[in-house]
Amino acid sequence: MDTLVSAVLVGLVGVFCMMDSRLLGRLNFEQPLIGATLVGVVLGDVPTGLAVGAATELVSMGLVQVGAAVPPDMVLGGIVAAAFACLTGASAETAMTIAIPVAVLGQLLGIVFRSIIVVLGHVADDAIEKAQFKKARSMHIVFGTILYSLMYFLPIFVAVYVGTDVVQAVVNMIPAWVTNGLNTASQLLTAYGLALLLSMMLNKGMTVYLILGFMLASYLGLSVTAVAIFGVILAIILVSLRFRGGSELAVEGGAASDYDPLEDDDE
């Protein structure tokens, strides 16, 4: 297959995966495993794409996007790494050395891009105030989607067409102060995202469970998975205690089950 055709096909795979969370309603196509496997399909090497996708998926499981924080884009990294492995015959382990730099580059592009695309939101707000609803819809659905598509298509196309060495060189050219600044900003956004989530979820009844989870993780050294398992067990116990005797209450109230509160009680 021609290199140009391969680059275009792989770029379109990236655009399709990107649209999952923007237009398709989150059907789980925007996952490293799915994206890399689709690359294997279009390049005619499904086993390699699946192997690279599985390896990338394992790495991405430890990355959580909270609030406005932008983690390394492992979907972008997995797609480029799968294309590299399929086109060169490299192993999944070798391809992972490409996935990480590309994912970091995708993280930096994502932070910059989200800072730019926010302008569309202000344009849409202004259009709504002027009753220009078609313009507002175009800002969100048309122009926003096009810009997001280009953000995925162009890096993937360039990486596949000119080679992953160029991508690595671009990552190495980024000044340390830019990388450190963006990383610091992403960490601050993570803390801000957690604060926003807690402000919506936390109340007097939930505070004790937050403290309990914090103590388990901090002083007992339990992993997030272990704390989550304990949380599920505790939730099952509390639910069983809360609704114990519910069947008896249902039987007692059965006699009045035909009562219609909308009927007039004239008698």
Secondary structure by P-SEA (a helix, b strand, c coil): ccaaaaaaaaaaaaaaaaaccccccccccccaaaaaaaaaaaaccaaaaaaaaaaaaaaaccccccccccccaaaaaaaaaaaaaaaccccaaaaaaaaaaaaaaaaaaaaaaaaccaaaaaaaaaaaaacaaaaaaaacccaaaaaaaaacaaaaaaaaaacaaaaaaaaaaccaaaaaaaaaaaaaaaaaaaaaaaaacccccaaaaaaaaaaaaccccccaaaaaaaaaaaaaaaaaaaacaaaaaaaaacccccccccccccc
